[in-house]
Amino acid sequence: MALRQQLIQKLEQRLSPQQIQLMKLLQVPTMELDQRIKQELEENPALEEGQELDDDDFDAQDDDYDSDNDDEDFDISDYLDDDIADYKTQANNQSKDDEERVIPLSGEQSFQERLTEQLHLLYLNEKQFIIADLIIGNLDESGYLNRAIDAIVDDLAFSMNIEASEQEVAEVLTLVQELEPAGVGARNLQECLLLQLKRKQDGDIVRFTALKIVEQFFEEFTKKHYERIAKKLEIEDQDLKEAIDEILRCNPKPGGSMREAAKNHQQIIPDFTLLEHEGRLELSLNSRNAPDLKVNRDYENMLRSYAEGAKSSKADKEAFQFVKQKLDGAKWFIDAIKQRQQTLLLTMGAILEYQEAYFLTGDETKLKPMILKDIADMIELDISTVSRVANSKYVQTNYGIFSLKYFFSESLSTDSGEEVSTREVKKILSDAIAAEDKHNPLTDEKLMDLLKEKGYNIARRTVAKYREQLQIPVARMRKEL
């Protein structure tokens, strides 16, 4: 294939480092911004905390500094020399007789570790212990064994060179299912409930009925065909209700109860504070979003002195480039933080203006339909910028803390042609379902008719979609005795 040359003209959009830095800062929440600022302070010595001083204040401080340090020379090569041996930078301020005190850190035990501890309390031989340990290692987060018995037999043969029959593995699994919490080691929900109900058996007729329901009529129980269960067991509705309540008290995820203590809970720090004062809304930005940062004046003087000098040697040129790079980075970062503050306030101010009726009353039905383009047009910014601001940002109001994404919703037309927020429709749906007769819950058809009576022209499949978004089950699953 012959080589050839050709001229191509094309248009590309290239972002400057400052623009990239601003976009990254826009989408981080307040908690991450603190870490980002600390990281930048550690990496850039030309950036420091504190308010920017006026020139007069700085000149006065500079004169005092010069009068005290006339005889001292500053050599930047001390900061650029990477050939210093490690032993020269180490220090040991303790004698051999000093006692070393270490504060221990507590570590949360895993679910499998707690079960393995219980294995040592059982009378197991070495082979049974290995099988039990392998079974525990295959349990999922909910405490279920989702691996078949024959697959565990293959694992023992190929991975550990241990021959075991399916019957031996099943016997050990029975022992594992006796561990705490009750229901652990089950292979499905039905077995999990049975393990828990069997432990509660103490001659009580309610628990005996509950056990029979799970054993013989589990499918009818899951589909809430209560009339069929009552007819086959020949029991009254009250007896059936007590048995159902006993089943519902069981834990469907026994492994999850041991993980609650180790669960990480995310701490939310609101980026904005919106309070009502005498009928007026006052918006303020969290002080953590407006840190006091300034450029180190010593580095500015250093750059000025190197710029006025000859920079004849290679070391002087490297020092000049090093100081200039750090100063530019510090100024870019400070400008990006300020732009972030302005963009956040500008965007939240537009949301406040658009949804003022909601912020004054707290009534969810007052929310107007609003999309990213509506706010972007108001503040004359790109939609992607508004999206970055709304991402992971929270506002504290008199009615709670909300994510900015909460105020964005699509529109829906009423019979009169008025556009309303889909969140308003969801609110009406959730209120209607909360007030329904649980013995005869509202179907999607009835909910559709209810909305049409209120003037909302909406199809049944749309009602089903909104109900699923609200995580509300179908009418049959909401039925109670």
Secondary structure, DSSP 8 states (H G I E B T S, - for coil): ----------------HHHHHHHHHHTS-HHHHHHHHHHHHHH-TTEEES----HHHHHHHHHHHHHHSTT----THHHH-----GGGS------TTS------------HHHHHHHHHTTS---HHHHHHHHHHHHTB-TTS-B-S-HHHHHHHHHHHS-----HHHHHHHHHHHTTSSSTTTT-SSHHHHHHHHHHHT-SS-HHHHHHHHHHHH-HHHHHTT-HHHHHHHHT--HHHHHHHHHHHHTS-S-HHHHTTTTT--------SEEEEEETTEEEEEE-GGGS--EEE-HHHHHHHHHHHHS---SHHHHHHHHHHHHHHHHHHHHHHHHHHHHHHHHHHHHHHHHHTHHHHHH--GGG---B-HHHHHHHHT--HHHHHHHHTT-EEEETTEEEEGGGG-B-EEEBTTS-EEEHHHHHHHHHHHHHTS-TTS---HHHHHHHHHHTTB---HHHHHHHHHHTT---GGGG---
